[in-house]
Amino acid sequence: MSTARPEPAAIRRRPPLRGALDLVRGFLIGMAELVPGVSGGTVALVTGVYDELIDSASHVLGALRALVRGPDRWSRARAELARSDWWLLGPVFAGMVAAVLTMAGVMGAFVGDHPEHARGLFLGLVAASVAVPLMLLPPRAGGPRRGLDVLCVVGGAVAAFLLTGLAGGREVEEPALVWVFLAAAVAICALVVPGISGSFFLLAVGLYAPTLAAVDERNLVYIAVFAAGAAVGLGSFVQLLRYLLDHRRRTTLLVMAGLMVGSLRALWPWQEGQSEVDGEAKGAGTMVAPYDPLGGPVLLALLGAAIVVVLILVERRAAARAA
């Protein structure tokens, strides 16, 4: 994997024949966003399209801002849209939508009926994925400063570890649409940050199950309000993230690696939900000693790690051929 941020010209020359692969990538990203504790940004990193997605999305948002603010609205908007890689955005977005529409009920049942196995699989996926941002690190300007690097990783890990402890929120049966809008605006930011799960945030505020149910049942009002909130949140955050990747790339990638490490707390297979252990109330994100089932989660964790390793090798080979 290249450690340098790709140039726009290289992005525009992306072969359209890779559309099928990008469709699969989008499907995987969409599935990741359905699982509490797993970030779609992590999948985008592993599959090698993270930088390109952030860059292209920022140009789309720039076009929307040009239409609102002016002057020369249409010409500026067309210029921004022309800089987006639609051969990438189109298939990835289509894959994400397909995953959400077809897999919401399946993933909800898998996570709900087999929580230890689900967390085991995604523990392996995310744990192996921690290597990806570290592989993308550019050299630090002014020479190595290992203490600062360690601080970035540890800070991100501690932040994610503490945030996952907040996911004990009870399900909101009939959430107000204003609350749905605000929650979507925050949760969508997690879509583009590896290590932070938008689904886990929804779980924390009690909107995970209602959102999956709304998608599965085609509740168009709920979906429209959620989509509007997501659009506002994404438009507010992507530009900041693009700036950080352009100007503080090494620090940003190190923090991302730390966030992914800290998020593993949510994916430890053996946890207690809304119950009591040793007389003490336990919420989501409370890790306990392994219990039955044991073999299944361990094997699935190894499978998840192996999948990531294969994806990394495939992406590195593809990048080498393109170079």
C-alpha positions as CSV (number, residue, x, y, z in Angstrom):
1,M,0.0,0.0,0.0
2,S,1.3,3.4,-0.8
3,T,1.9,5.8,2.1
4,A,1.3,8.9,0.0
5,R,-2.1,10.5,-0.6
6,P,-3.1,9.8,-4.2
7,E,-3.1,12.7,-6.7
8,P,-6.5,13.8,-8.2
9,A,-5.2,12.9,-11.7
10,A,-4.5,9.3,-10.7
11,I,-8.0,9.1,-9.1
12,R,-9.7,10.3,-12.3
13,R,-7.9,7.6,-14.4
14,R,-9.4,4.8,-12.3
15,P,-10.4,2.0,-14.8
16,P,-14.2,1.6,-15.1
17,L,-13.8,-2.2,-15.2
18,R,-13.0,-2.1,-11.5
19,G,-16.7,-1.1,-11.0
20,A,-17.7,-4.6,-10.0
21,L,-15.0,-4.8,-7.3
22,D,-16.0,-1.3,-6.1
23,L,-19.6,-2.5,-5.9
24,V,-18.4,-5.4,-3.6
25,R,-16.4,-2.9,-1.5
26,G,-19.5,-0.7,-1.1
27,F,-21.5,-3.7,-0.1
28,L,-19.0,-4.6,2.6
29,I,-18.8,-1.0,3.8
30,G,-22.6,-0.9,4.1
31,M,-22.7,-4.2,6.0
32,A,-20.0,-2.9,8.4
33,E,-22.2,0.1,9.2
34,L,-25.0,-2.3,10.2
35,V,-22.9,-3.9,13.0
36,P,-22.3,-2.1,16.3
37,G,-18.6,-1.8,16.9
38,V,-17.5,-2.0,13.3
39,S,-16.8,1.1,11.2
40,G,-17.4,1.4,7.5
41,G,-14.3,3.5,7.4
42,T,-12.3,0.5,8.6
43,V,-13.5,-1.5,5.6
44,A,-12.7,1.3,3.2
45,L,-9.2,1.5,4.6
46,V,-8.6,-2.2,4.3
47,T,-10.0,-2.4,0.7
48,G,-7.8,0.6,-0.4
49,V,-10.4,3.2,-1.3
50,Y,-10.5,5.3,1.8
51,D,-8.5,8.3,0.6
52,E,-10.3,8.3,-2.8
53,L,-13.7,8.2,-1.2
54,I,-13.0,11.1,1.2
55,D,-11.5,13.2,-1.6
56,S,-14.4,12.5,-4.1
57,A,-17.0,13.1,-1.4
58,S,-15.5,16.4,-0.5
59,H,-15.8,17.5,-4.1
60,V,-19.5,16.5,-4.2
61,L,-20.1,18.5,-1.0
62,G,-18.1,21.4,-2.5
63,A,-20.4,21.4,-5.5
64,L,-23.5,21.6,-3.2
65,R,-21.9,24.5,-1.3
66,A,-21.2,26.3,-4.6
67,L,-24.9,25.9,-5.6
68,V,-26.0,27.5,-2.4
69,R,-23.4,30.3,-2.0
70,G,-22.5,31.5,-5.4
71,P,-21.3,33.4,-7.4
72,D,-21.0,31.4,-10.6
73,R,-22.9,28.7,-9.0
74,W,-23.3,26.3,-11.9
75,S,-19.8,26.6,-13.3
76,R,-18.2,26.1,-9.9
77,A,-20.5,23.2,-9.1
78,R,-19.7,21.5,-12.4
79,A,-16.0,22.0,-11.8
80,E,-16.2,20.3,-8.4
81,L,-18.3,17.4,-9.7
82,A,-15.8,16.9,-12.5
83,R,-13.1,16.4,-9.9
84,S,-15.0,13.6,-8.3
85,D,-14.3,10.0,-9.3
86,W,-17.8,8.8,-10.3
87,W,-16.4,5.4,-11.5
88,L,-15.7,4.9,-7.8
89,L,-18.5,6.8,-6.0
90,G,-21.3,5.3,-8.1
91,P,-20.5,1.5,-7.5
92,V,-19.5,2.0,-3.9
93,F,-22.7,4.0,-3.1
94,A,-24.8,1.5,-4.9
95,G,-23.2,-1.3,-3.0
96,M,-23.8,0.4,0.3
97,V,-27.5,1.1,-0.4
98,A,-27.9,-2.6,-1.5
99,A,-26.3,-3.8,1.7
100,V,-28.5,-1.6,3.9
101,L,-31.7,-2.5,2.1
102,T,-31.1,-6.3,1.8
103,M,-29.0,-7.1,4.9
104,A,-30.5,-4.9,7.7
105,G,-32.8,-7.7,8.9
106,V,-30.2,-10.4,8.4
107,M,-27.5,-8.6,10.3
108,G,-29.9,-7.5,13.0
109,A,-30.9,-11.1,13.5
110,F,-27.3,-12.4,13.4
111,V,-26.1,-9.8,15.9
112,G,-29.2,-10.4,18.1
113,D,-29.4,-14.2,18.0
114,H,-25.7,-15.0,17.9
115,P,-23.9,-12.1,19.6
116,E,-20.8,-14.0,20.7
117,H,-20.2,-15.4,17.2
118,A,-20.9,-12.0,15.5
119,R,-18.5,-10.1,17.9
120,G,-15.9,-12.8,17.4
121,L,-16.0,-12.5,13.6
122,F,-15.7,-8.7,13.7
123,L,-13.1,-8.7,16.5
124,G,-10.8,-10.6,14.1
125,L,-11.7,-8.2,11.2
126,V,-11.0,-5.0,13.2
127,A,-7.9,-6.3,15.1
128,A,-6.2,-7.3,11.9
129,S,-7.2,-4.0,10.3
130,V,-5.2,-2.0,12.8
131,A,-2.2,-2.7,10.6
132,V,-3.7,-0.8,7.7
133,P,-3.3,2.8,8.9
134,L,0.1,2.0,10.2
135,M,1.2,0.7,6.8
136,L,0.0,4.0,5.2
137,L,2.1,6.2,7.5
138,P,4.2,8.8,5.7
139,P,7.7,9.7,7.2
140,R,7.4,12.2,10.0
141,A,8.8,15.6,9.0
142,G,11.8,16.5,11.0
143,G,12.8,13.0,11.9
144,P,11.2,10.3,14.1
145,R,9.4,11.3,17.3
146,R,8.3,8.1,18.7
147,G,6.9,9.6,21.9
148,L,4.4,11.7,20.0
149,D,3.4,8.8,17.8
150,V,2.7,6.6,20.8
151,L,0.7,9.4,22.4
152,C,-1.5,9.7,19.3
153,V,-2.2,6.0,19.3
154,V,-2.8,5.7,23.0
155,G,-5.0,8.8,23.0
156,G,-7.2,7.4,20.2
157,A,-7.4,4.0,21.9
158,V,-8.4,5.5,25.3
159,A,-11.0,7.8,23.7
160,A,-12.6,4.8,21.8
161,F,-12.4,2.6,24.8
162,L,-14.3,5.1,27.0
163,L,-16.9,5.8,24.3
164,T,-17.8,2.2,23.9
165,G,-18.6,2.1,27.6
166,L,-21.5,4.5,26.9
167,A,-23.5,2.1,24.8
168,G,-25.8,1.0,27.6
169,G,-28.7,3.1,26.3
170,R,-32.1,1.4,26.3
171,E,-34.1,1.1,23.0
172,V,-36.3,4.1,22.2
173,E,-39.6,2.6,21.0
174,E,-41.1,5.7,19.3
175,P,-38.2,8.2,18.8
176,A,-39.0,11.8,18.0
177,L,-38.0,12.7,14.4
178,V,-35.9,15.6,15.6
179,W,-33.9,13.1,17.7
180,V,-33.6,10.8,14.7
181,F,-32.2,13.7,12.6
182,L,-29.6,14.7,15.3
183,A,-28.5,11.2,15.9
184,A,-28.1,10.5,12.2
185,A,-25.9,13.6,11.8
186,V,-23.5,12.3,14.5
187,A,-23.6,8.7,13.5
188,I,-22.8,9.3,9.9
189,C,-19.5,11.0,10.9
190,A,-18.5,7.6,12.3
191,L,-19.0,6.2,8.8
192,V,-15.8,7.9,7.6
193,V,-13.7,7.5,10.7
194,P,-12.0,4.0,11.1
195,G,-12.5,2.7,14.6
196,I,-15.7,4.6,15.4
197,S,-18.9,2.8,14.7
198,G,-22.0,4.7,13.7
199,S,-24.2,1.7,14.6
200,F,-22.6,1.6,18.0
201,F,-23.5,5.2,18.6
202,L,-27.1,4.4,17.6
203,L,-27.0,1.6,20.0
204,A,-25.8,3.9,22.8
205,V,-28.6,6.4,22.2
206,G,-31.3,3.6,21.8
207,L,-31.9,4.1,18.1
208,Y,-30.1,1.0,16.6
209,A,-33.0,-1.4,16.7
210,P,-35.6,1.3,15.6
211,T,-33.4,2.3,12.7
212,L,-32.9,-1.3,11.4
213,A,-36.6,-1.9,11.8
214,A,-37.4,1.2,9.8
215,V,-35.2,0.2,7.0
216,D,-36.4,-3.4,7.0
217,E,-40.1,-2.3,7.1
218,R,-39.5,0.6,4.5
219,N,-40.7,3.3,6.9
220,L,-40.1,6.1,4.4
221,V,-40.7,9.0,6.8
222,Y,-38.1,7.7,9.3
223,I,-35.7,6.9,6.5
224,A,-36.0,10.4,4.9
225,V,-35.4,12.2,8.2
226,F,-32.5,9.9,9.0
227,A,-31.0,10.5,5.5
228,A,-31.4,14.3,5.9
229,G,-29.6,14.3,9.2
230,A,-26.9,12.1,7.7
231,A,-26.4,14.5,4.8
232,V,-26.0,17.4,7.2
233,G,-23.5,15.6,9.4
234,L,-21.5,14.3,6.5
235,G,-21.3,17.7,4.8
236,S,-20.0,19.2,8.1
237,F,-17.3,16.6,8.8
238,V,-15.8,15.4,5.5
239,Q,-14.1,18.7,4.7
240,L,-12.4,18.6,8.1
241,L,-11.3,15.1,7.7
242,R,-9.9,15.8,4.2
243,Y,-7.9,18.7,5.6
244,L,-6.4,16.5,8.3
245,L,-5.5,13.8,5.8
246,D,-3.9,16.4,3.6
247,H,-2.0,18.5,6.2
248,R,-1.8,16.2,9.3
249,R,-1.8,12.8,7.6
250,R,0.6,10.9,9.9
251,T,-1.0,12.2,13.1
252,T,-4.5,11.4,11.7
253,L,-3.6,7.9,10.7
254,L,-2.0,7.2,14.1
255,V,-5.1,8.4,15.9
256,M,-7.2,6.2,13.6
257,A,-5.1,3.2,14.5
258,G,-5.7,4.0,18.2
259,L,-9.4,4.4,17.7
260,M,-9.5,1.0,16.1
261,V,-7.6,-0.6,19.0
262,G,-9.9,1.0,21.6
263,S,-13.0,-0.1,19.7
264,L,-12.1,-3.7,20.2
265,R,-13.7,-3.4,23.6
266,A,-17.1,-3.4,21.9
267,L,-16.2,-6.5,19.9
268,W,-14.9,-8.7,22.8
269,P,-17.2,-11.7,22.2
270,W,-18.1,-12.4,25.8
271,Q,-20.0,-9.4,27.2
272,E,-22.9,-8.6,29.5
273,G,-25.9,-6.6,28.2
274,Q,-28.6,-5.1,30.4
275,S,-28.2,-7.7,33.1
276,E,-26.3,-8.1,36.4
277,V,-23.1,-9.9,37.1
278,D,-22.0,-10.5,40.7
279,G,-24.8,-8.2,41.9
280,E,-23.6,-5.3,39.8
281,A,-25.5,-3.8,36.9
282,K,-23.6,-4.3,33.6
283,G,-24.2,-2.4,30.4
284,A,-23.1,-3.0,26.8
285,G,-19.4,-2.9,26.5
286,T,-18.7,-4.7,29.7
287,M,-16.2,-7.5,29.1
288,V,-16.4,-10.7,31.1
289,A,-14.4,-14.0,31.1
290,P,-15.1,-16.3,28.2
291,Y,-18.1,-18.6,28.6
292,D,-19.9,-21.0,26.3
293,P,-19.9,-20.8,23.3
294,L,-16.1,-20.6,23.2
295,G,-14.9,-22.4,20.0
296,G,-17.2,-20.7,17.5
297,P,-16.2,-17.1,18.4
298,V,-12.5,-17.9,18.4
299,L,-12.6,-19.7,15.0
300,L,-14.7,-16.8,13.6
301,A,-12.2,-14.3,15.0
302,L,-9.3,-16.1,13.2
303,L,-11.4,-16.2,10.0
304,G,-12.1,-12.5,10.2
305,A,-8.3,-11.8,10.6
306,A,-7.5,-14.1,7.7
307,I,-10.0,-12.3,5.5
308,V,-8.4,-8.9,6.2
309,V,-4.9,-10.3,5.5
310,V,-6.1,-11.6,2.2
311,L,-7.7,-8.3,1.3
312,I,-4.5,-6.5,2.2
313,L,-2.4,-8.8,0.0
314,V,-4.9,-8.4,-2.9
315,E,-4.9,-4.7,-2.6
316,R,-1.1,-4.4,-2.4
317,R,-0.8,-6.6,-5.5
318,A,-3.3,-4.5,-7.4
319,A,-1.5,-1.3,-6.3
320,A,1.8,-2.7,-7.5
321,R,0.4,-3.6,-10.9
322,A,-1.1,-0.1,-11.2
323,A,2.2,1.4,-10.4
